[in-house]
Amino acid sequence: MFNNKEVLVTGGLGFIGSNLCIELVRQGARVTIIDNMLPRQGGNLFNIRDIEGEAAVNISDVRNQLSMNHLVQGKDYIFHLAGQVNHVDSMKNPLQDLEINCRGTLVLLEALRHHNRDAKVIFAGTRGEYGSSVSLPVDEDHPTNPKGVYAVTNLTAEKLVLVYDDVFKVKGACLRITNTYGPRHQMLHDEYGVFNWFIRKAMDNDEIPVMGDGRILRDFLFVEDLVSSLLKVASTEEAYGKVFNVGTGVPVSFFDLAEKIVAIAGSGRTKFTEFTQERKEVEPGDYYADITRIKKVTGWGPVVPLDEGIAKTIEFYRQFRKEYW
Ligand SMILES: NC(=O)c1ccc[n+]([C@@H]2O[C@H](COP(=O)([O-])OP(=O)(O)OC[C@H]3O[C@@H](n4cnc5c(N)ncnc54)[C@H](O)[C@@H]3O)[C@@H](O)[C@H]2O)c1
């Protein structure tokens, strides 16, 4: 499907982007990456070591209209994964979040409108767009009441993609992605990507900080499953103009997750801590996805069980720890 296709991946040096690029190259795609290596986020050249020399890398910013006008030309698919992803930073510096997540998306869409309306864009939004769940599992018709700036800007970016699909016929499909974990995630701080932070703490034989009573439920997705969903959505004609949840649909509490990680790593221990004020403000409570729509429209479903995903993640960081912390 992607053999010989021209593919642009924004945020391609980050966690999801790099895993996606590796799979795209494996499938024979000609991959171009654009990433600005935003400090404190997941951009890391080591992430694409396995495809060194096989993907073109542009250290540039999606807000740069001239770069984007040039880079979208001749592309068949654009996976838009560049974003400000740090919830805490989005509350401390909301204007940067708005700039990157909304203006950056709009710059990309304008580049497509004027320079390549044949490309298809797949946008990586977040389950945070729903805010606190009023019913579970959460399907795509659930109300959207985001709790933080990051989730508001993601929802806005999603709407922009859908408007450009509808009005300007720039084909776009949007994902609302659940908490994702796995190899190639930043491991330097816990401000986003709490699952991977638990893995680091266990591997350091340290305390894993479980906030509150640890009973909050989440839906944890292994990054290989997310990559396959991105590719499946991109290659399904009926997916464009639509929004899809991506998750496992299986709820797991933070406490059970921490205990599982300790058991599989063979080190670390769970420790209950109070919510910090900044966490409390943006914590939406229980979430797990209803993935009926994506299954029905694209045939995609997750295949990696939690235990296996944890084991694979630990194995990766055991091998490459010095590149991540
Ligand atoms: N990881 C998750 O659990 C999750 C869940 C829901 C949604 N998402 C979304 O998926 C996307 C990728 O997230 P990730 O987890 O891979 O994070 P990440 O931090 O590892 O990757 C994001 C990448 O975008 C780059 N970037 C940021 N601003 C940029 C800009 N202005 N121009 C060019 N590059 C820029 C960063 O340098 C980084 O490499 C984000 O849009 C995020 O909101 C992730």
The ligand as a Gaussian input file, in Angstrom:
#p B3LYP/6-31G(d) Opt

LIG

0 1
 N        1.803000       9.735000      23.061000
 C        0.519000       9.756000      23.333000
 O        0.062000       9.045000      24.246000
 C       -0.422000      10.614000      22.527000
 C       -1.780000      10.531000      22.814000
 C       -2.654000      11.316000      22.103000
 C       -2.193000      12.132000      21.090000
 N       -0.866000      12.225000      20.822000
 C       -0.441000      13.154000      19.764000
 O        0.469000      12.522000      18.875000
 C        1.414000      13.476000      18.394000
 C        2.832000      12.946000      18.614000
 O        3.045000      12.791000      20.014000
 P        4.275000      11.990000      20.614000
 O        3.773000      11.246000      21.782000
 O        5.001000      11.279000      19.550000
 O        5.151000      13.206000      21.198000
 P        6.698000      13.564000      20.977000
 O        7.017000      14.724000      21.847000
 O        7.544000      12.360000      21.148000
 O        6.715000      14.002000      19.458000
 C        6.276000      15.254000      19.004000
 C        7.331000      15.774000      18.044000
 O        6.857000      16.997000      17.450000
 C        7.962000      17.857000      17.327000
 N        7.458000      19.232000      17.232000
 C        6.849000      19.958000      18.192000
 N        6.538000      21.176000      17.730000
 C        6.943000      21.217000      16.433000
 C        6.902000      22.206000      15.435000
 N        6.380000      23.416000      15.678000
 N        7.419000      21.927000      14.213000
 C        7.980000      20.712000      13.962000
 N        8.051000      19.737000      14.887000
 C        7.530000      19.979000      16.107000
 C        8.797000      17.606000      18.572000
 O       10.152000      18.036000      18.419000
 C        8.662000      16.095000      18.733000
 O        9.716000      15.398000      18.086000
 C        1.132000      14.786000      19.137000
 O        0.379000      15.625000      18.304000
 C        0.320000      14.345000      20.326000
 O       -0.556000      15.353000      20.749000
 C        0.043000      11.480000      21.518000

